Structure formats: C-alpha cells, structure tokens
Amino acid sequence: MLSTWTFMKRFARSPAAIGSIVPSSRFLVTRMLESVDWQTTDHIVELGAGTGVITAAIDAQRKPGSTFISFERDDDMRHELNARFPDVHTHHDAFLLPDVLANHDLNSVDCVISGLPFANFDNQQRHALFSDIHAALRPGGVFIAFQYTRLLQPYFLSVYGRYECKRVLINIPPALVYFCTKQ
C-alpha cells in the first residue's frame, strides 16, 4: 500500500492534482459514507480515489453484485488500486465519466463519491465535471464530496436546490463534506 510519505511526495510534485498533503482520515471517510443506504445502492462511482482509503471503505460496505467504478489519475496509485481491489473498475480520467458509464452499460448511478480537489480546477473543467456528475445520477441519487473550502456552495445550491454540509475537524486539513441529492 502506498505510504503517507509517498502520498506527501506526490502532493509536493503536483498539489493541484492531489489536493491534500496526506490521505483522508478515518473520521472523514466515516462522515462521507454514513448516509449512503448500501442496501439500495447498486451503482457507485468514486472520483479521485488516491491511495484507496475511501475505496476500501466503499468496497467493504457495498452489497454483493453492485457495480463500483473508481477514477484515479495518478498511474501508480491506480495500478495499486487495481491490485488491491480486483472487483472495482478503475479508470484514469474522471472527465470521461459519461463514456465510462456508457461502456459499462449504465444510464445512471445511485451514488457519486468524490475526493477531487474541485477548487483547483478552472471554471470550465469544474462546470463540465459537475454537469456530468449531475447527469449521471438517477433521480434521488446522491453526490457526496469533501472539500476544504466553501467555494462550491453556490453551485450546490443552484443545481441541487439544497444540500447538507458537515465539518470534519479531525482531518488534515479539516474538511467540509457536502451531501447533495438529485431531485
């Protein structure tokens, strides 16, 4: 498994792509996944899997036979995810979400869980990805994302109508977890 030291080196090399100096804490992972109804969740997408901290928790909680698609841009991290989670479909580029879902014969998903550093993307990239996420969710589907800033709150409000935000202080840095449901 990739160490925290390796993660820190990757952050130093490309902070805009990695987004955090260390992997997510177990407290952040718990907060992100606590509201997912795993018994009714058949299709899950994870964006920005990193070292697999959230991936492992999703994989442990998802029901047998569910589809789990994960995206990670870093080649080394993605190869390790492939080795650790052979039943998870890993892909390179979250910006290809619609194409990947089509290749898996999925019209919609129940849940999108994101660790991507959206604040580091330019407005065009952010808008494109948010549009793809919203389009991918079934009605009643949930989008869960952690961020380190409130920058995205106007977007969540304009697209989802309402959202819930919870703080996770025991994380480096402290994080905000956004829960959005597609109407």
Phi, psi and omega per residue, in radians:
M1 nan 2.468 3.122
L2 -1.125 2.300 -3.096
S3 -1.390 2.901 3.051
T4 -1.065 -0.639 3.116
W5 -1.077 -0.773 3.105
T6 -1.088 -0.742 3.110
F7 -1.048 -0.756 3.139
M8 -1.101 -0.687 3.107
K9 -1.126 -0.691 3.110
R10 -1.147 -0.664 3.072
F11 -1.090 -0.775 3.131
A12 -1.073 -0.642 -3.134
R13 -1.272 -0.630 -3.055
S14 -2.617 1.281 -3.086
P15 -1.094 -0.550 3.140
A16 -1.190 -0.542 -3.130
A17 -1.465 -0.643 -3.076
I18 -1.478 -0.805 3.007
G19 1.557 -0.364 -3.139
S20 -2.572 2.667 -3.098
I21 -1.374 -0.443 3.115
V22 -2.352 2.780 3.097
P23 -1.081 2.820 -3.137
S24 -1.054 2.500 3.105
S25 -1.318 2.822 3.101
R26 -1.127 -0.463 3.118
F27 -1.201 -0.697 3.093
L28 -1.170 -0.761 3.137
V29 -1.050 -0.817 3.133
T30 -1.040 -0.797 -3.126
R31 -1.093 -0.707 -3.109
M32 -1.137 -0.640 -2.998
L33 -1.741 -0.093 -3.022
E34 -1.139 -0.438 -3.081
S35 -1.754 0.056 3.125
V36 -1.376 2.250 3.065
D37 -1.511 1.621 -3.021
W38 -1.154 -0.421 -3.138
Q39 -1.239 -0.440 -3.125
T40 -1.920 0.105 -3.097
T41 -1.715 1.935 -3.115
D42 -1.747 -0.516 -3.051
H43 -2.307 2.067 -3.053
I44 -2.137 2.421 3.026
V45 -2.153 2.359 3.041
E46 -2.056 2.301 3.111
L47 -1.955 2.221 3.132
G48 1.314 1.055 -3.040
A49 -1.214 -0.454 3.132
G50 1.021 -2.266 -3.104
T51 -1.445 -0.071 3.064
G52 1.679 0.269 3.138
V53 -1.083 -0.839 3.120
I54 -1.312 -0.646 3.118
T55 -0.950 -0.803 -3.118
A56 -1.078 -0.724 -3.130
A57 -1.192 -0.703 3.095
I58 -1.112 -0.825 -3.096
D59 -1.060 -0.616 -3.140
A60 -1.268 -0.496 -3.045
Q61 -1.732 -0.370 -3.066
R62 -1.210 2.696 -3.092
K63 -1.408 2.683 3.099
P64 -1.020 2.456 3.119
G65 1.504 -0.106 3.114
S66 -1.294 2.744 3.099
T67 -1.709 2.254 -3.133
F68 -2.236 2.010 3.126
I69 -1.995 2.252 -3.097
S70 -2.207 2.483 3.131
F71 -2.037 2.322 3.033
E72 -2.595 2.168 -3.075
R73 -1.312 -0.676 -3.084
D74 -1.169 2.124 -3.062
D75 -1.051 -0.786 -3.122
D76 -1.113 -0.775 3.129
M77 -1.112 -0.745 -3.129
R78 -1.117 -0.725 3.117
H79 -1.107 -0.676 3.090
E80 -1.167 -0.688 3.073
L81 -1.043 -0.733 3.100
N82 -1.023 -0.732 -3.120
A83 -1.227 -0.713 -3.082
R84 -1.356 -0.549 -3.041
F85 -2.247 1.320 -3.058
P86 -1.132 -0.346 3.135
D87 -1.582 0.010 3.107
V88 -1.730 2.318 3.121
H89 -1.497 1.902 -3.101
T90 -1.748 2.498 -3.125
H91 -2.405 2.820 -2.998
H92 -1.459 -0.762 -2.869
D93 -2.189 1.937 3.136
A94 -1.079 -0.376 3.113
F95 -1.255 -0.118 3.069
L96 -1.797 0.345 -3.095
L97 -0.862 -0.873 -3.125
P98 -1.050 -0.709 -3.137
D99 -1.154 -0.739 -3.136
V100 -1.122 -0.759 3.111
L101 -1.088 -0.714 3.103
A102 -1.091 -0.700 3.113
N103 -1.141 -0.431 3.091
H104 -1.674 0.177 -3.127
D105 0.980 0.701 3.114
L106 -1.939 2.191 3.043
N107 -1.498 -0.491 -3.129
S108 -2.727 2.877 3.113
V109 -2.229 2.801 -3.126
D110 -1.482 -0.531 -2.980
C111 -2.656 2.329 2.980
V112 -2.091 2.135 -3.122
I113 -2.024 2.172 -2.996
S114 -2.187 2.354 2.964
G115 -2.001 0.253 -3.124
L116 -1.221 2.494 3.101
P117 -1.444 1.292 -3.052
F118 -0.963 -0.588 -3.130
A119 -1.118 -0.350 3.135
N120 -1.512 -0.123 -3.138
F121 -1.543 2.675 3.032
D122 -1.303 2.889 -3.045
N123 -1.012 -0.686 -3.121
Q124 -1.140 -0.787 3.120
Q125 -1.098 -0.811 -3.109
R126 -1.063 -0.825 -3.129
H127 -1.071 -0.773 -3.131
A128 -1.076 -0.806 -3.111
L129 -1.180 -0.747 3.103
F130 -1.084 -0.678 3.092
S131 -1.108 -0.751 3.129
D132 -1.132 -0.696 3.122
I133 -1.109 -0.843 -3.123
H134 -1.065 -0.747 3.132
A135 -1.143 -0.549 -3.101
A136 -1.307 -0.465 -3.086
L137 -1.314 2.407 2.996
R138 -1.272 2.794 3.015
P139 -0.990 2.273 -3.063
G140 1.537 -0.113 3.103
G141 -1.216 2.726 -3.069
V142 -2.035 2.490 3.030
F143 -2.009 2.098 -3.129
I144 -2.115 2.185 -3.121
A145 -2.430 2.448 2.985
F146 -1.830 2.521 -3.142
Q147 -2.489 2.935 3.111
Y148 -1.897 0.146 -3.084
T149 -2.517 2.824 3.076
R150 -1.627 0.147 -3.093
L151 -0.885 -0.604 -3.012
L152 -1.582 -0.063 -3.099
Q153 -0.980 -0.745 3.106
P154 -1.059 -0.620 3.104
Y155 -1.128 -0.877 -3.116
F156 -1.005 -0.723 -3.140
L157 -1.158 -0.733 -3.090
S158 -1.242 -0.581 -3.071
V159 -1.602 -0.732 -3.034
Y160 -1.743 -0.140 3.125
G161 1.474 -0.760 3.049
R162 -2.754 2.819 3.132
Y163 -2.661 2.916 3.043
E164 -2.066 2.470 3.137
C165 -2.253 2.276 3.122
K166 -2.220 2.450 3.118
R167 -1.526 2.543 3.004
V168 -2.220 1.807 -3.073
L169 -1.417 -0.479 -3.110
I170 -1.573 1.294 3.121
N171 -2.823 2.667 3.109
I172 -2.022 1.963 -0.227
P173 -1.302 2.945 3.053
P174 -0.948 2.555 -3.011
A175 -2.216 2.834 3.006
L176 -1.986 2.330 3.104
V177 -1.938 2.157 -3.139
Y178 -1.799 2.314 3.102
F179 -2.056 2.008 -3.110
C180 -2.147 2.386 3.114
T181 -2.023 2.275 3.110
K182 -1.300 2.210 -3.122
Q183 -1.359 nan nan
